[in-house]
């Protein structure tokens, strides 16, 4: 099995059909899909494209954003995540990635407005409450939820879960086949407990995602992900730790970077394959 997988966001300009075709042409066996592009292609059409190409769907991104304050907003978030679960089931995705959400009222890329909540503890409690609602629904559809901790720079607006340890604490009340975690090098490389927590995660590792952490970060820190080898991450020890923990799934390359997005996608895939062999594996 070739574990290398293209996360669709790495080639942002490609549709689902183009990403599937690109994976086949470059000898990849798996693709990580995004809900927005799947919706544009059509859910049933996307599932058929993947099946016809013989590809695995290594993940579906993303569910989450579960920290909304107020009953109606929280209910709407849960409903959207139920739709995401249904989509993951139709696609046969190995997991549904959950980016849990930031502080209520903080909008990514915008200045703080009135009414922003600063109650970090309550926001994390809402994530736990949402999981209790979503896990049975996902279980009925045989979908594995994968909690993704994000680097602390994203705590205000994208994920109040910042460490692998926090994600595991949320996951452990549930069966390992129902709730796992994502190990994303960009988000966890800095954590002094990362190797201990990877070992602790064991079979709960639902996805291993790789890209580099650029320094200095660009003005839009969301786009600070680089091709492996272009930043500061030492990949081999993390990869060894993930494999030693028993992970046998796909390794997704997920890059948010304006220069990568502007490049020829076929050249990006060729570079991705080369850097994976030289730097990651």
VEXKEKOL-727400 format. One line per 3 residues: number of its first residue (from 1); for each residue x, y, z of N, C-alpha, C. Coordinates in steps of 0.2 Angstrom, whole numbers, plus 5000, padded with zeros to 4 digits. Each point is the difference from the previous one (the first is absolute). Layout:
<recs>
NUM) X/Y/Z/X/Y/Z/X/Y/Z ~ ... .
</recs>
This chain:
<recs>
1) 5004/4994/5000/4996/5006/5000/5004/5006/5000 ~ 4999/5005/4996/5003/5006/5000/4996/5005/5004 ~ 5003/5002/5006/4995/5004/5005/5000/5007/4998 .
4) 5004/5003/4995/5000/5007/4999/4993/5002/4997 ~ 4997/5005/5003/4993/5003/4998/5000/5007/4999 ~ 4997/5002/4995/4999/5007/4998/4994/5003/5004 .
7) 5001/5005/5005/4995/5003/5002/4998/5006/4995 ~ 4994/5000/4998/4997/5004/4995/5002/5007/5000 ~ 5001/5003/5006/5001/5007/5001/5007/5002/4998 .
10) 5005/4995/5000/5006/5001/4997/5000/5002/4993 ~ 4996/4998/4996/4999/5002/4993/4993/5003/5000 ~ 5000/5006/5003/4993/5004/5001/4996/5001/4994 .
13) 5003/5001/4994/4997/5001/4994/4996/4994/4997 ~ 5002/4994/5002/4997/4994/4997/4993/4999/5003 ~ 4996/4998/4995/4993/4997/5002/5002/4993/5003 .
16) 4994/4997/5002/5001/4993/5003/5002/4996/4994 ~ 4997/5001/4994/5002/4996/4994/5007/5000/4998 ~ 5002/5007/5000/5007/5001/4998/5005/4997/5006 .
19) 4998/5000/5006/5005/4997/5005/5000/4993/5000 ~ 4994/4997/4998/5000/4992/4999/5004/4999/4994 ~ 5000/5003/4995/5004/4999/4994/5007/5001/5001 .
22) 5002/5005/5004/5007/5001/5001/5003/4995/5005 ~ 4996/4998/5005/5003/4994/5004/5001/4994/4996 ~ 4995/4998/4995/5001/4994/4996/5007/5001/4995 .
25) 5000/5006/4997/5006/5001/4996/5007/5000/5003 ~ 5000/5002/5007/5006/5000/5004/5001/4994/5004 ~ 4996/4995/4999/5001/4994/5004/4998/5000/5007 .
28) 4996/5005/5002/4997/5000/5007/4994/4995/5001 ~ 4999/4998/5006/4995/4995/5001/4994/5003/5004 ~ 5001/5006/5003/4996/5003/5004/4999/5008/4999 .
31) 4994/5002/5002/4999/5008/5000/4996/5002/5006 ~ 5002/5005/5003/4996/5004/5005/4996/5005/4997 ~ 4993/5000/5001/4995/5004/4997/4998/5006/5005 .
34) 4998/5005/4997/4997/5006/5004/4992/5000/4998 ~ 4996/5002/5005/4993/5000/4999/4998/5005/4995 ~ 5003/5006/4999/4998/5005/4996/5001/4997/4992 .
37) 5006/4997/4999/5001/4998/4993/4995/4994/4999 ~ 4999/4996/5005/4995/4994/4999/4993/5003/4998 ~ 4998/5005/5003/4994/5003/4999/4999/5003/4993 .
40) 5006/5003/4998/5000/5002/4993/5000/4995/4995 ~ 5003/4994/5001/5000/4995/4995/4994/4996/5001 ~ 4997/5000/5006/4994/4996/5001/5002/4994/5004 .
43) 4997/4998/5006/5002/4995/5004/5000/4993/4997 ~ 4994/4998/4996/5000/4994/4997/5005/4999/4995 ~ 5001/5006/4996/5005/5000/4994/5007/4999/5003 .
46) 5002/5004/5006/5006/4999/5003/5002/4993/5002 ~ 4995/4997/5003/5001/4993/5003/5001/4995/4994 ~ 4996/5001/4994/5001/4996/4995/5007/5001/4996 .
49) 5002/5006/5000/5007/5002/4997/5005/4996/5004 ~ 5000/5000/5007/5005/4997/5004/5000/4993/4999 ~ 4994/4997/5000/4999/4993/4999/5002/4997/4994 .
52) 4999/5004/4994/5002/4998/4994/5007/5000/4999 ~ 5003/5005/5003/5008/5000/5000/5003/4995/5004 ~ 4997/4997/5005/5003/4995/5004/5004/5004/5006 .
55) 4998/5006/5002/5003/5004/5005/4997/4999/5007 ~ 5004/5000/5005/4998/5001/5007/4998/5007/5001 ~ 4995/5002/5004/4999/5006/5003/5003/5001/5007 .
58) 5006/5003/5000/5004/4999/5007/4997/5005/5005 ~ 4996/5005/4998/4996/5004/5005/4995/5004/4996 ~ 4996/5002/5004/4995/5006/4997/5001/5006/5005 .
61) 5002/5005/4998/5000/5007/5003/4995/5004/4998 ~ 4997/5003/5005/5000/4999/5007/4993/5001/5003 ~ 5000/4997/5006/4994/5002/5004/5003/5004/5006 .
64) 4996/5001/5005/5003/5004/5006/4996/5006/5001 ~ 5004/5005/5002/4997/5007/5002/4994/4999/5004 ~ 5002/4997/5006/4994/4998/5004/5000/5004/5007 .
67) 5003/5006/5000/5000/5004/5006/4995/5006/5000 ~ 4996/5000/4995/4995/5005/4999/4996/5001/5007 ~ 4999/5006/5002/4996/5002/5006/4993/5001/4998 .
70) 4996/4998/5005/4992/5000/4999/4997/4994/4997 ~ 4994/4998/5002/4997/4994/4998/4999/4999/4993 ~ 4998/5006/4996/4999/4999/4993/5006/4999/4996 .
73) 5005/5004/5002/5007/4999/4996/5003/4994/5001 ~ 4999/4997/5007/5003/4994/5001/4997/4994/4996 ~ 4993/5001/5000/4996/4995/4997/5002/5000/4992 .
76) 5001/5006/4997/5001/5000/4993/5007/4997/4999 ~ 5005/5001/5004/5007/4997/5000/4999/4992/5000 ~ 4996/4998/5004/4999/4992/5001/4997/4998/4993 .
79) 4995/5003/4998/4997/4998/4993/5005/5000/4995 ~ 5004/5005/4999/5005/5000/4995/5005/4994/5001 ~ 5001/4999/5006/5005/4994/5001/4997/4993/4998 .
82) 4993/5000/5001/4997/4994/4998/5000/4999/4993 ~ 4999/5006/4996/5001/4999/4993/5007/4998/4998 ~ 5005/5003/5003/5006/4998/4999/5002/4992/5001 .
85) 4997/4998/5005/5000/4992/5001/4997/4997/4995 ~ 4994/5002/4997/4997/4996/4995/5004/5000/4994 ~ 5003/5006/4998/5005/5001/4995/5006/4995/5000 .
88) 5003/5000/5006/5005/4995/5001/4998/4993/4999 ~ 4994/4998/5002/4998/4993/4999/4999/4999/4993 ~ 4997/5004/4996/4999/4999/4993/5007/5000/4996 .
91) 5005/5003/5002/5006/5000/4997/5005/4994/5002 ~ 4998/4997/5006/5004/4995/5003/5006/5002/5002 ~ 5000/5006/5003/5006/5004/5003/5003/4996/5006 .
94) 5006/5000/5001/5003/4996/5005/4998/5004/5007 ~ 4999/5007/4999/4998/5003/5006/4997/5007/4998 ~ 4997/5003/5004/4997/5007/5000/5004/5004/5004 .
97) 5004/5005/4998/5005/5004/5004/4995/5006/5003 ~ 5001/5001/5007/4997/5005/5003/5005/5005/5002 ~ 4999/5006/4998/5003/5006/5002/4995/5003/5005 .
100) 5001/5000/5007/4995/5001/5004/4997/5007/5001 ~ 5004/5005/4998/4997/5007/5000/5004/5004/5005 ~ 5000/5007/4999/5003/5004/5005/4995/5003/5005 .
103) 5002/5006/5003/4995/5003/5004/4994/5003/4997 ~ 4994/5000/5003/4994/5002/4996/5001/5007/4999 ~ 4998/5002/4994/5000/5007/4998/5007/5002/4996 .
106) 5005/4996/5001/5006/5002/4997/5000/4997/4993 ~ 5001/5004/4995/4999/4998/4993/5007/5000/4997 ~ 5002/4994/4997/5007/5000/4997/5001/5006/4995 .
109) 5006/5003/5001/5002/5006/4995/4997/5006/5002 ~ 4996/5001/5005/4996/5006/5001/5002/5003/5007 ~ 5000/5007/5001/5001/5003/5006/4995/4998/5005 .
112) 5002/5000/5007/4995/4998/5005/4994/5005/5000 ~ 4994/4997/5000/4994/5004/5001/4997/5000/5007 ~ 4995/5004/5001/4996/4999/5006/4997/4994/5001 .
115) 4999/4997/5006/4997/4994/5001/5004/4994/5000 ~ 5006/5001/4999/5005/4994/5000/5000/4997/5007 ~ 5000/4993/5000/5001/4997/5006/5007/4998/5001 .
118) 5002/5001/5006/5007/4999/5002/5001/4994/5005 ~ 4994/4996/5001/4999/4995/5004/5003/4993/4997 ~ 5007/4999/5000/5003/4995/4997/4998/4993/5003 .
121) 4999/5000/5006/4998/4994/5004/4993/4997/4997 ~ 4995/5005/5000/4993/4999/4998/5000/4997/4992 ~ 5005/5003/4996/5000/4998/4993/5002/4993/5000 .
124) 5005/4998/5004/5003/4993/4999/4994/4995/5003 ~ 4996/5003/5005/4995/4995/5002/4995/4999/4995 ~ 4998/5005/4996/4995/4999/4994/5003/4995/4995 .
127) 5006/5000/4999/5003/4995/4996/4998/4993/5003 ~ 5001/4999/5006/4999/4993/5003/4992/4999/5000 ~ 4996/5005/5001/4993/4999/4999/4998/4998/4993 .
130) 5003/5003/4995/4999/4999/4993/5002/4993/4998 ~ 5005/4997/5003/5002/4994/4998/4995/4995/5003 ~ 4998/5001/5006/4995/4995/5003/4994/5000/4996 .
133) 4998/5005/4996/4995/5000/4995/5001/4996/4994 ~ 5006/5001/4997/5002/4998/4994/5003/4993/4999 ~ 5003/4998/5005/5003/4993/5000/4995/4995/4999 .
136) 4994/4999/5003/4995/4995/4998/4998/5001/4993 ~ 4999/5006/4998/4998/5001/4993/5005/4997/4995 ~ 5006/5002/5001/5005/4997/4996/5001/4993/5000 .
139) 4999/4997/5006/5001/4993/5001/4995/4996/4996 ~ 4994/5003/5000/4994/4996/4996/5002/5000/4992 ~ 5004/5005/4998/5002/5000/4993/5007/4998/4999 .
142) 5003/4997/5005/5007/4997/5000/5005/5005/4998 ~ 5000/5006/5002/5004/5006/4999/5005/5001/5006 ~ 5006/5000/4999/5005/5002/5005/5001/5007/5000 .
145) 4999/5003/5006/5001/5008/5001/5008/5000/5002 ~ 5003/5005/4997/5007/5001/5002/5001/5007/5002 ~ 5002/5001/5007/5001/5007/5003/5007/5002/4998 .
148) 5000/5006/4997/5007/5003/4998/5001/5006/5004 ~ 5006/4999/5004/5002/5006/5004/5004/5004/4995 ~ 4999/5007/5001/5003/5005/4996/5005/5004/5004 .
151) 5005/5002/4997/5006/5004/5003/4996/5006/5004 ~ 5003/5001/5006/4997/5006/5004/4999/5006/4997 ~ 5003/5002/4994/4999/5006/4997/4993/5000/4997 .
154) 4997/4995/5000/4993/4999/4997/4994/4999/5006 ~ 5003/5001/5006/4995/4999/5005/4994/5005/5000 ~ 5001/5006/4999/4995/5005/5000/4994/4999/4995 .
157) 5002/4998/4994/4995/5000/4995/4999/4993/4996 ~ 5004/4995/5002/4999/4994/4996/4999/4993/5005 ~ 5004/5000/5005/5000/4994/5004/5003/5001/5007 .
160) 4995/4999/5005/5002/5001/5007/5003/4994/5002 ~ 5001/4995/4996/5004/4994/5002/5007/5001/4996 ~ 5005/5001/5004/5006/5002/4998/5006/4994/5000 .
163) 4999/4995/5004/5005/4995/5001/4997/4993/4999 ~ 5004/4996/4998/4998/4993/4999/4997/4997/5006 ~ 5003/5002/5006/4998/4997/5006/4993/5003/5002 .
166) 4998/5006/4998/4993/5002/5001/4995/4996/4995 ~ 5002/4999/4994/4996/4996/4996/4999/4993/5002 ~ 5005/4997/5003/4999/4993/5003/4996/5000/5006 .
169) 5000/5005/5004/4996/5001/5006/4992/5000/4998 ~ 4999/5003/4994/4993/5000/4998/4998/4994/4996 ~ 5005/4996/4997/4999/4994/4997/4999/4994/5004 .
172) 5003/5000/5006/5001/4993/5003/4993/4998/5003 ~ 4995/5004/5001/4994/4997/5003/4996/4996/4995 ~ 5002/5000/4993/4997/4996/4995/5004/4995/4997 .
175) 4997/4995/4997/5004/4994/4997/5005/5003/4995 ~ 5005/4997/5000/5006/5002/4995/4998/5000/4993 ~ 4995/4996/4998/4998/5000/4993/4995/5005/4998 .
178) 4998/5004/5005/4995/5005/4999/5003/5007/5001 ~ 5005/5001/5004/5003/5007/5001/5007/4999/5000 ~ 5004/5003/4995/5007/5000/5000/5003/5007/5000 .
181) 5006/5000/4999/5003/5007/4999/5005/5001/4994 ~ 5001/5006/4998/5004/5001/4994/5007/5002/5003 ~ 5005/4997/4997/5007/5003/5002/5002/5004/4994 .
184) 5000/5006/5000/5002/5005/4995/5007/5003/5002 ~ 5005/4999/4996/5007/5002/5002/5000/5008/5001 ~ 4996/5004/4996/5000/5007/5000/4997/5002/5007 .
187) 4996/4996/5003/4996/5002/5006/5004/4997/5006 ~ 5003/4995/5000/5003/4997/5006/5007/5000/5001 ~ 5004/5002/4995/5007/4999/5000/5004/5004/5006 .
190) 4997/5005/5002/5003/5004/5005/4998/4997/5007 ~ 4996/4996/5001/4997/4997/5007/5005/4996/5003 ~ 5003/5002/5006/5005/4996/5004/4997/4993/5002 .
193) 4994/4999/4999/4997/4994/5002/4998/4996/4994 ~ 5002/5002/4994/4997/4997/4994/5002/4992/5000 ~ 5006/4998/5001/5001/4993/4999/4997/4996/5006 .
196) 4999/5003/5006/4996/4996/5005/4993/4999/4998 ~ 4997/5006/4997/4993/5000/4998/4999/4995/4994 ~ 5004/5000/4995/5000/4996/4995/4999/4992/5002 .
199) 5005/4999/5005/5000/4993/5002/4994/4998/5004 ~ 4997/5005/5004/4994/5000/5003/4994/4999/4996 ~ 5000/5003/4994/4995/5000/4995/4999/4993/4997 .
202) 5006/4997/4998/4999/4993/4998/4995/4999/4994 ~ 4996/4995/5001/4995/4999/4995/4995/5006/4999 ~ 5000/5005/5004/4995/5005/4999/5003/5005/4995 .
205) 5006/4999/4997/5002/5004/4994/4996/4999/4994 ~ 4996/5004/4998/4995/4999/4995/5003/5003/4993 ~ 5005/5005/5001/5003/5003/4994/5006/5003/5002 .
208) 5005/4999/4995/5007/5003/5001/5000/5005/4994 ~ 5001/5006/5001/5001/5006/4995/5006/5003/5001 ~ 5003/5002/4994/5007/5003/5000/5000/5006/4996 .
211) 5004/5005/5002/5002/5006/4996/5005/5003/5005 ~ 5003/5005/4998/5006/5003/5004/4997/5007/5003 ~ 5003/5002/5005/4999/5006/5003/5005/5005/4998 .
214) 4997/5005/4996/5005/5005/4998/5002/5006/5005 ~ 5006/5002/4999/5002/5006/5004/5004/5004/4996 ~ 4998/5007/5000/4994/5003/5004/4994/4998/4997 .
217) 4995/5000/5004/4993/4999/4998/4998/5006/4995 ~ 4996/4999/4995/4997/5005/4996/4995/5004/5005 ~ 4998/5006/4997/4995/5004/5003/4994/4996/5002 .
220) 4997/4996/4995/4995/4996/5001/5002/4993/5003 ~ 5000/4999/5006/5004/4994/5003/4996/4994/4998 ~ 4994/5000/4997/4997/4994/4998/5004/4997/4994 .
223) 5004/5004/4996/5003/4998/4994/5008/4999/5002 ~ 5001/4999/5006/5007/4999/5002/5003/4992/5000 ~ 4996/4996/4996/5002/4993/4999/5004/5000/4994 .
226) 5006/4996/5000/5004/5000/4994/5001/4992/4998 ~ 5003/5000/4994/5002/4993/4998/5005/4997/5005 ~ 5000/4994/5001/5004/4997/5005/5008/5001/4998 .
229) 5004/5002/5005/5006/5002/4998/5001/5008/5000 ~ 4995/5004/4999/5001/5007/4999/4999/5004/5007 ~ 4999/4996/5005/4999/5003/5007/5004/4997/5005 .
232) 4998/5000/5006/5004/4999/5006/4999/4993/5003 ~ 4995/4996/4997/4998/4994/5004/5005/4994/4998 ~ 5002/4996/5005/5004/4994/4999/4995/4994/5000 .
235) 4998/4998/4994/4995/4995/4998/5001/4993/5003 ~ 5006/4997/4998/5001/4993/5002/4999/4998/5007 ~ 5002/5004/5005/4998/4997/5007/4992/5000/5001 .
238) 4996/5005/4997/4993/5000/5001/4997/4994/4996 ~ 5003/4999/4994/4997/4994/4996/5002/4994/5003 ~ 5006/4999/5003/5001/4994/5003/4996/4999/5006 .
241) 4998/5005/5004/4996/4999/5006/4993/4998/4998 ~ 4997/5003/4994/4994/4998/4998/4999/4993/4998 ~ 5005/4998/4996/5001/4993/4998/5001/4995/5006 .
244) 5004/5002/5005/5001/4996/5006/4994/4999/5004 ~ 4995/5005/4999/4994/5000/5004/4995/4995/4997 ~ 5002/4998/4994/4995/4995/4997/4996/5003/4994 .
247) 5002/5006/4998/4996/5003/4994/5002/4996/4994 ~ 4995/4998/4996/5001/4997/4993/4996/5003/4995 ~ 4997/5006/5001/4996/5004/4995/5004/5004/4995 .
250) 4996/5004/4997/5003/5005/4995/5004/5006/5003 ~ 5004/5003/4996/5004/5006/5003/4998/5005/4995 ~ 4996/5005/5002/4997/5005/4996/5005/5006/5000 .
253) 5001/5003/4994/5004/5006/5000/4995/5006/4999 ~ 4999/5004/5005/4995/5005/5000/5004/5007/5001 ~ 5000/5004/4995/5004/5006/5000/4995/5006/4998 .
256) 5000/5005/5004/4997/5007/4999/5005/5005/4999 ~ 5001/5002/4993/5006/5004/4999/4998/5003/4993 ~ 5001/5007/5000/4998/5003/4994/5004/4999/4994 .
259) 5007/4999/5001/5004/4998/4995/4999/4993/4997 ~ 4999/4995/5005/4998/4994/4997/4994/5000/4997 ~ 4995/5003/5002/4993/5001/4996/5001/5003/4993 .
262) 5005/5004/4999/5001/5004/4994/5004/4995/4995 ~ 5003/4995/5003/5004/4996/4995/4996/4995/4996 ~ 5003/4997/4995/4997/4995/4996/4999/4994/5005 .
265) 4993/4998/5001/4999/4994/5004/5004/4994/4999 ~ 5001/4998/4994/5004/4994/4998/5007/5001/5003 ~ 5003/5006/4999/5007/5001/5003/5000/5000/5008 .
268) 4994/5002/5003/4999/4999/5007/5000/4993/5002 ~ 4997/4996/4996/4999/4993/5002/5007/4996/4999 ~ 5004/5002/4995/5006/4997/4999/5005/5002/5005 .
271) 5000/5007/5002/5004/5002/5006/4998/4996/5007 ~ 4993/5000/5000/4998/4996/5006/5002/4993/5001 ~ 5000/4997/4995/5003/4993/5000/5007/4999/5001 .
274) 5004/5005/4997/5007/5000/5001/5002/5002/5008 ~ 4996/5005/5002/5002/5002/5007/4998/4995/5005 ~ 4994/4997/4999/4998/4995/5004/5005/4994/5001 .
277) 5003/4998/4994/5005/4995/5000/5007/5002/5004 ~ 5001/5006/4998/5007/5003/5003/4999/5002/5007 ~ 4995/5003/5002/5000/5004/5006/4995/4997/5006 .
280) 4995/4997/4998/4995/4997/5004/5001/4993/5002 ~ 5000/4996/4995/5000/4992/5001/5006/4997/5002 .
</recs>
